[in-house]
Structures are given as structure tokens and as C-alpha cells.
């Protein structure tokens, strides 16, 4: 074709570097320019190749894919050449301990993980579940993905060019950059809407929301490409307004609504707690507990709730069970500990709508609060890890136990995919406690709640854009079994990717809130569902068999005393963290039969010894 110019990966890096400000002449500036160009070029190649892979194989590229390997190899050649030693890396504005090898690895990880994030969002998880089943809609999804990858690249280019110009002594107006990106977002969303108007029905995101999330991905890429991101003010990466709290001290973090888009039910700012590990302990391990507190669905039920359940500013730091920092039996004693309060009565999945009832107004921002808080935690540990060693922060260096009790258990189940696909903490384990969300099979069951929650306005919670793209129906409100079964095919990409359900088999709170007619009916539903999922990849359970109703124990002192088959709940979760491939189900039978009227034995052979385990 006349005028067509073909360049290789190395040539593309040269062209990108040449397009950067000419005043960047110092070794540090040259290092920064090359690193930024390398990340952008690698991202363009890998995201394009992922589309080719899914079109030819129906799946993401294999780790050994030759094109991806060459893109990563180019980074490993070009970056150390321009950033040959720690002094040059530091002069480029990167953390003072970061080595050339550490910088290279950060760029390579960002290249592949951000591509994986876009892939999961576009095609229905890393296993491309939506694209696999929606055969007629594949051209739509492929087109959206293609526009999404160019949106990420455009935003990255604009922001990187601004930073390099400023660091080279020139001037750049962040407002102009933001306006350009916003204009491209509008153009991209319009193009997707014309070709793929049904995108929202496929993956839960309409063209505008899809484009916005693609654009936002660039923020973490920019923070990785540059040690200093001034004059831009980004919402990802280390920065002055996200300081690292002192070690071992519970610190409350308030997220102003105007900055973070968060909000409690009564309109007040959302707040959460973080306790950094003791001095000398790594910040790469994080344990989270998501609080419970019921749910309300209309004006009368919401007005009947305690007003404290609609605010978080007065909530304290969890200090017992999995968040204890004094009990030597806690396997997470020296981890970063995060306590997420609950103030929206929407099971931590509300999508940023305001329900206006005659009795009161309730803001449903549960998903936004949880995700903003975890994003803040990411930026704290990013800074801490960058300051601690030569490898610095990378999402693949993180390990998390994401636990939650009661309504918090629902929140864990509904947001786990986001942790894996968007936060990119792939070595994370979900621990829903006393939040099974089983449907009772009647019109007043959990699936009926799901139907309501899907509505984008009052009385709905606008949950669709925040649920997994591969589980979008009302039935997906049912944590234990529908959502678990939908999640299972994407688990165990690494051993830590597991869902560990914890519950007592007799739980009057769960029975009442999900409208089962009796304890016996609840027990039978739980046991039947367990036998359905038993053995599925990544799904395990610790099911206590006390005939006395118990509700939630991950955040209680009995976390250390409840025993099944000789293993305490704390030991079981600790083992899941240190040896995830060795996790086995712990299922007690106890004396529920005959103690509980109407209760039946498990309809399958359970994996743990039977007995009256407390």
C-alpha cells in the first residue's frame, strides 16, 4: 500500500521516544522517556494480540504466546539500556531503592495485567464466558474491546506526554489533557453505541460506562510508567494526599464524597480503618473484613433501621477474630489489616443511586465505597512497598484474604471479581462468612431481591454494572450456589484464587433474612447446595454443625475456638493462605439430625469426620 510504513517493536519505541519533548536530555529523563514508551508500546502489542487469540482460540493468549513474549522481551532490553543503574532510575524520579530489574518487571507486569483487565471486562472474565456463549454478539464485543484498547492507549499517551514535557522543563496544562481525554471518551462511546448498542445487556456496562472504565485504567499505567506524575493529579499510585499510616496503629481514613464518589446512606462521607503491620513486616499481605448489618429495601424497612447503620464515621476498627492484632493464634496478625464499615444497607453492591422514599432517602453506594477504599489501600501499600525494597509495588506481589460477615459476606461474593480483574490482586482469596444468600424458591426469596436490585432507579440499587460480567441475572444475587458456580470456571488461575464459604448450618439470622420457613428448611437447602458444588474448582467450605443458631464468626473470638476435624477456623484460613493447594473442606454433621425438626442428612458423602463439633 502506498505510504504504508512498517516498524518493529524496537522501532516503535524509537518513534515514541522521538515524539517526546526534545528538552529531555539528562540520563534520568532519557530513562523515564524510554520506560514510558516501552510500557505504551508493550500494551498496544499485547492488547492487540489478546484480541487475535480470543478470535482464533476462544480464550486469552497462553503465557507462552510468542508475540506477547517478544513484547515483554523488548521491554527487558530497552529499559535496562536506558536505565542502567539505580542512580539513573532514581534520577528519573522512581523510588530510591528501585533497581533497573525492578523497574523492568513493574512495566512488564503492568503491560500484561492491564491487558488482562480489559479482556475480562470486555469478554466476561478471564475465561471469556460471555463471548463464548453469545455467538451472534461476538463482533459487538470484539469491536468494543478494540475501541477500549485504543481508549486506554490514547489516555496513556496524553498523560505521559504532559508529564514528560513538564519534567523536561516545558509546560503542560492538565485541564487541556483532561478535556482531550473526555472528548475522546465521548467519541469512543458514541462509536461503540452505534456498533454495539446492546453492550450493557451483555456485560453490564453501557458504552459510556465501558469507555470510562477503559480510560480510567490509564491512571495506574501512568503511575507505573513515571515515578513522579506531576503536574497531573491521578487517583492511582503514591501521592501526597495518601500518606502511609504509622506501623501497628489503627488509622481511620475518611473518603470525601467530592473526591472519591463515595457516600453513606445518610449522605455523609464514607470512612474505613487500616492498620499497617508492625515495623519490619511486609506490606504485601492484606487481610480485609467487610462489616455486616442487614439490608433494607423500601421506606418502611429502612426507616425502622438504626440510624447508625447509615453512617460510617463513628464506626471503629475491628479488633477481634481475623482482625486481632494481639492474639498470637491469628495467622493474619502481622498483615496489613483493613476494616470496612457498612453504611448503605445494599449488601455492599449499590451502584451509586439515591432511593427517595416517602419515609426517608437512602444513598446506595456500597460497591463504590468498597472499591474506593480498597483502591486507597492499594495506593498506601504501593508507597510502602516502593520505599521498602528494590522490586517495589506490583499487583502480582500482593496477597489478600477478603473476608466479610453477614451482609459483608454478600459484599465479598459480589465484589471478588473486581479484586481479581480490576485491582489485579490475583493472589486473593474470598471468605464469605454467614452470607450464603440462598434462595428459598418462593416469591419472597433472594432472587426476588436480585430482580429489584438490578433496577437502575428507586427502589433499585443499580447493581448490574458492578456484578461480574458473566453473572448478570437476578439469580446471581444468590451467593451460594448460582454465583459460586458462575465464578468457579475462572478460579485457581493461581492457587490462592478460591472462595471459602463459612457458615454454621443453623443460622436463624440468615434463615429469617432470606425468608426460609424453618431452621430445618434452611439446613436442608444448605446441605443440598453444598453437595452440588462439592469438588468444583476453587470452591471450599467450613460448615459448622452447632444445633444452637450461630451467625458469623470470622470477626468473633470463636474464630480461634471453633473446631472441625481437629482444625480451628483460624487454622483453616491460615492454611489457605500459606498452602492454598492443600485446602480441604471441613464439614461437620453434629447432632442437627435429630435436634432440628425437619433437618435431613447431607445427600452426599461429606469430607470431614462427623460429630457434634461446636
N, C-alpha and C positions, 0 to 999 in steps of 0.2 A: 504494500500500500504506500503511495507517495507520501513523503513526510513522516512516516512512522519511525519512531526511534525505540530501540530495544536496549535496555540496560540490565545488568545483573544486579544481585543484591549489593555487592560492594560498590558498584557504580551508582546505585540509588542512594547509598549513604553519602557518596561524594557530592551528588547533586543536592541532597538535602542540606549538607553542611555548607555548600556554596551559597545556598539561598538564605542562610542565616546572616546576621549582621556582620559586616566586614570588619568592624572595630574589635571583634573578639580575637585578640592576638596572644594573650598570655597562655601558658600551658594549662592553667586551670580552666580558662574559658574554652580552650580547644577541647579539653576533656568533657566539659559539660555539653558542648555542642554535639560532639560525637556520640555521647551517651543518649542524648535526647533523640538524635537522628536514628541511632541504632534501634531504640525501642519503637519508634514510629514505623520504621521500615519492617521490622520483625512482625509487628502487629498487622500491618497490611498484608504481608505474605501469609501469615498463619490463619487469619480470619478468612482470607480467600480460599485457602486450601481446605479449611473446615467445611466450607460450602461444597467444594468439589467432592470431598469424602462422603458427606451425607447424601449427595445426589447419586453417587455411584455405589455406595455400600449400605446406605440407610443408617449409618452410625457416624460418630465422630471419628476423626483420624486416630489411628493407632499410635501409641507412643513412639513407635519405630518409624513412623512415616518419614520418607526421605526428604520431602520438601520442608516439613517442619524442622527436621534435624539440621538441614542446611541453613535455615533461617537462624536457628539458635547458634550454630557454629559460627556464623558471620559475626554475631554479637560477641562471641568469645574471642574472636580475632581482632576486631576493630576497636573494642573498648579498651582492652589492656594496652594496645598500641598507643592510644591517645592518653591513657590514664595509667602510666607505667608503675607508679608507686603511691604510697599512702599520702605523701606530701602533695602530689598533684591532685589526688582525689579530694583531699581536704581543701586545697586552694580552689577547687571547683565549687565549693560550698557544701559538699556532702559531709556527713558526720565524721568527727575527727578520728574515730577508730576504724572506719570502713576501709577495707582493702580493695585493691583492683579486682580480686576474685570475688569479694563480697558484692561489689557494685555490679559486676557482670551477672552474677547469679540473681540479684534483685531484678535486673532488667529482663533476664530470660524468664523468670517466674511470672513477672507482670505480663509479658508478651503472651504466654500460653494461658494463664489463668483468666485474664480479661477476655480472651477469645472464647474460653470455655463458658464464661458467664453469659456472654451474648448468645452463644449457641443454646445454652439451657433455657434462656428466656424466650428465644425465638421458636424452638422446636419442641418444647415440652420436656425439659430436663435434659441431663447429660445422655439419657437413653433415647432421646428424640421420640418420646411416646406419642405426642400429638401428631407429628409429621408421619409417623409410621401408620397410624390409623386413618388419618384424614387424607386419603389418597388424592381426591379431587382438589384439595386445597393446598397441595404441596407447592404449586407455582406461587401462590399467595405468600406462604411462609418463607419461601426462598427469596422472593422479592423483598419482603420486609427485612429479612436478615441482611441482604445486600445493602439496602439503604441504611440499616442500622450500623453496619461496619463502616460505611463512608461517613456517617454522622460522628461516630467515635473519632475517626481519623481527622475529620475537619476540626472538631473542637480541640483535639490534642494539638494540631498544627497551629491554630490560632493562639492558644495559650502559651505554647512553647516559644513561638516566635516573639511574643510580647516579652516573656521572661528573658530570653537571650538578648533581645535588643536593650532592655534595661540593664542587664548585667554587663553588657558591652559598652555602657556609657551613654546609650541613646535614651529616648523617651518612648513610652507606650502608655496609652490610656486604657485602663481596664474596662471602663464603660463602653468604649468602642468595641473592644473584644467581645464583651457580653452581648452587645447589640448584634454583632455579626453572627455570633453563635445562635442567638434567638431567631434571627431571620432565617438561618439555615434550618433550624428546628422546624419552623413553620412550613418552609418549603418541603422539607423531607416528609413531615406528617401529611401534608396535602398529597404528595406523590403516592405515599402508601395507601391513603384513603381511597384514591382513585383506582388503585390496582387491587386493594385488599381491604375492602370496606368491612368485612366480617372478622377482622383480626381479633377484636375483642371477644367474640364468641368462641374463638379457637384457643387463645392463650390467656384470656382475661384482661388484656391490655388493648385499649383502642389505639389508633395510630399516633395520637398526640402523646399519650402516656408512654407508649413504647419508645417513641423518639426521644422523649425527655429522659427516660432511664438510660438510653444509649448515650446520650450527650453527657449525662452525669458520670458515667463510667470514666470519662476522660480525667476527672478530677484526681482520682488515685493514680492514674498513669502519669499525670503531670507531677504529682508529689514524689513519685518514684524516679522520674527522669531528672529531677532537679533537687538539689539539696536545699536550695532557698527558692521559694516560689513567689517572692515579692516581685512586682507590685500587686500581683493577684491575691485575692483573699478566697482561698478554697475551703471546702468543707471536708477535706480528706488529708490526712498526714499531720506531722508535728507542726504546731504553731503556738504562738504566744498565749492565745486565749484558751488553750487546752493544756494546762500545766500538769506535770506528773505529780500526783499527791505523795506525801511522805510515806515511807515504808511502814507497814504494820498499823496504820491509823485509818479508822473508818472515816471516809470523807464524803459528805453529801455534795452531789452535783445537781445544780438547777439548770434546766434547759429552757431558756427564754423562748416563748412561742414564736415571737417575731423572727428569731434567728433559725430555729430548728424545725418549725412547723409542727411542734408538739403541743398537746393540750390535755388537761384533765377534764373530767366530766363536768365540773362546775366552772370551767373556763380558766382556772388557774394554771400556772406553769407546771410542767412535769418535772419531777426530781427523782433521783436514784442515788444509790450508795456504792462506793467502791473502796476496797481495802487492798492496797498493794502488798505484796509479800514481804516478809522480813528482809532486812538488808542481806545481800549476798545470794538471795534466791532469784531464779529467773522469772521474767515477766511473760514467758511464752506459754504458760499454763494458766487457764482461766476457768473458774467454776462460777456458774450463774444460777441464781434461784429466782424464779418468776413467781410473784405472790398470787394468791387466790383471793376470793371474796365474793363469789356468786356472780349472778348476772341478772339484769332486768331488761324487760322487753317492751314495756309500754309505760304510760304515765303513772297509773296507779302503783305498779310494782316498783318503779323507780322511786317514786315519792315515799314509798314505805321503807326504803333502804336507809341505813345510817349515813348521814352526810359525809362522814369520814371516808366512805368508800368512793367519793367523787373528787378527792384531792390526794396529793402525794407529799406535799411539803412537810407535813408533820409526821410522816412515817419514818421509822428508824431503820438502822442497819440490822439485817438478820444476824443472829449470833449463836444459834443452836443448830444441831443437825449438820447438814452439809456445809453450812457457813460458819461453823465454830472455828475460832482461831485459838482456842485454849485446850480443846480435847485432843489428847495425843492419839486417840483412836481414829481421828478424822483423816482419811487419806488425802484430803484436799486442804490440809492445814496451812501449807506454805504456798498455795496457789494465789493468784490474783482472785479475789472474791468480790462478786458483784451481786447486789440485791436490788431487784427491780420491783418497785411497788405497783399496785393496781388501782386505777382511779377512773376507769371508763365503763365498767360493767358491760364489756363487749367481748370478754374472753381473749383479750389482747389481740384482736384481729380487726377492729374497727378501722375503716379506711378513710377517716378524716371528714366525716359528715356530722351535722348537728341535728339531732332529733328534737323537734319542737312539739311537746305535748301540752295539753291544757294545764296539767299539774306542775310541770317543770320542763326545763330544757337540759338535754344531756349531750355532751360532745363525745362522739365515738371515734377516738384517735388511738386505740390500743396498739395497732400494728405500727403506726408512725412513732409512737412513744418507745416501744420496744426496740425498733430498728435504729432510731436515732441514738438511744442510749448505748446500744452495742457498737454503733459507729463511733461514738465518743470513746468508748473503751478501747476500740481498735487504735484510735489516734494516740491515746495515752500509752498503750503498750508499744506502739510504733516508736515513739520518742524514747521510751525506756530501753528498748532493745537496741536502737541505734546508738544509744550512749554507752551500752554495756559491752559490746563485742564487735569484732571486725566483719561479721556476717550481716549485722543489722536486722531490721524487721523484714520478714516476708510472710505472707499469709500461710504458706505451706510449713512454716516453722511453728505455727500455733496449734495448741490442743485445747479443746474446750469440752466441759461437761455442762450441757444446757439443761438444767432441771427446773421443774415448776410443779406446784401442788394445786390441786382442785382447779379453779379457773386458770391458774398458771400452768397446769398440765396441758390444758387445751392450747394455751398460748405457745407452749413448746412445740406441740404437734403441728400447729398451723404455720409456725414461722421457721421451722427447722430447714426447709428447703432454701430459704433466703440466706441462712447462715452458710450453707454449703455452696450455693450458686452465686450469690452476690457479695457477701462478706468474704467468700473464698477461704474460709477456715475449714478446709476439707477434712481435717483430723478432729472432727467434732462428733459428739455422741448426744443423742436426745434422751432425756429421762423424764417422761410424763408421769407424775405421781398423783393418783386419785383423781384422774381426769379422763376416764375411759371414753366418755361421750357415747355410750351405746344407745342405739335407737330401740325403742320399745315395740316398734311395729304398728303403732297406732297414730292417730292424727295429732296427738299431743307429744310426739317424740322429738328426738334431736333433729331428725331430717326436716320436720316442720319448722324448727328454729332455723335450720340452714336455708330454707326457702325464703324466710323473712330476711335473714341477714344478707342475702345476696342483693336485695333491693338497694338501689343507689341513694335513695332518699327515705325520709321518715315513713314507716318505722324501721327501715332497713339500715344496715351498717356499712354498705358499700365494700363488702369483703372480697368480691371477685378479683380485683386487681392485685390482691395480696395473698391469695391462695396459690398453691402450686399450679403451674400452668397445665399439668397433667391430671389435676383433680379439681374440677370446676363446678360440679353439680352440687345440689343441696345435700346429697348423700355424703359428700366429703366432709360435712360437719361432724359425721360420726368418726371419731378418732380411732377407736378400737373396734372396727375392723376395716371399714372402707378406706380410710386414709392410709392406714398402715399397709394394706395390700397394695395400694397405688404407689406408696413410697418404696416398697421392698425391691423392685427391679433396679432402682438406682443406688441402692446401698452397697456397702462393702467394696466400693472402688478402692478404698483403703480400709484396713481392719477396723478403725475407730468408727466408721460410719454405720452406726447401729441405733435402733430405737429400743430402749429398755423400759418396758411398761412396768410400773409398780402400783400395786393396789392390794388392799385387803379384799377378800371375796365377799365380805358382809360389810356394806358401807351404806348406812341409812341416808347420808347426805347425798351421795351420788344417786341412790335409788329415788329419793324424793325429787331432786332437781331434774332428773330425766324421766320422771313420772312412771316408774315401774310400780306395779300394784302391790308388790310384797318383796320382802328380802329374798324369799325363795325364787321368785321370778328373776330377780336381779342376779342371783348366784348362777342360775341355770343359763342365763344369757352370757354371762362372763365365761363360764366353763365351755359352752358351745363355741364361742368365738375363739377362745384360746386354742381349742382343738383344730379349728380351721386354719389358724396362722402358724401353728406349731411347726417349726422346721423351715419356715420361709426365710430367705436370706436377710440377714440384718435385723430380724425381729426376735427379741427375747423378753422374758417376763420374770418378775419376782412377785409371786402371788401368795400373800399370807392367808391363813385359814383360821382366824380367830372368829368364834361364833358371836363375840361381842363386837358390835359395829365400831369400826375404826376408819377415820378419814384423814389421810395424809400423814406421812411420817418422815419424808426426806428432810423436812425442816423442823423435826422434833427430836427430843432426847432419845426416843426409842429407835432412832436411826442406828444407834450403836448396840441395841439390845435385841431387836427382832431377829430371830434365827430361823432359817430353813435349811435342813440338811447339814447342820453344823456350820453354816456360813451366815454371818450377820449381813444386814442390808449394806452397812458401810463397807464391809469387806468385799461384798459382791461388786459394788460400784468401783471400789478401789482396784479390784482385779480387772474390771472392764477398762480402766484407764491404763494399767500397766501391761496387761496381756489380753487385748481385745479379742484375739483369735481363740482364747481359752474360755470365753463366756459360755456358760450353760444355764438353761432355765432352772429356776428354783420355784417349784410349785408344791405347796402344801395341800393336804386334804383335810387334816384335822378331824373334828367331830361335827362339822357343819351338817353332815348327814349322820345322825337324825336330829341334831339340835335345832336346825332351821326348818320350819314347816314347809314342805313342798320342794325342798332342795334335792337335787339329783346328783349322783356321782359324775365325775368327768366322763364324757363319752369317748375318751381316748386314754391311752396309757400315758401318764404324766412322768416327767423325767426325774423328779425328786422323791426321796422316801416319804411315805405318808406318815402322818402323826399329828398330834394336837399342837402344832407349832404356834407360838404366840407372836 
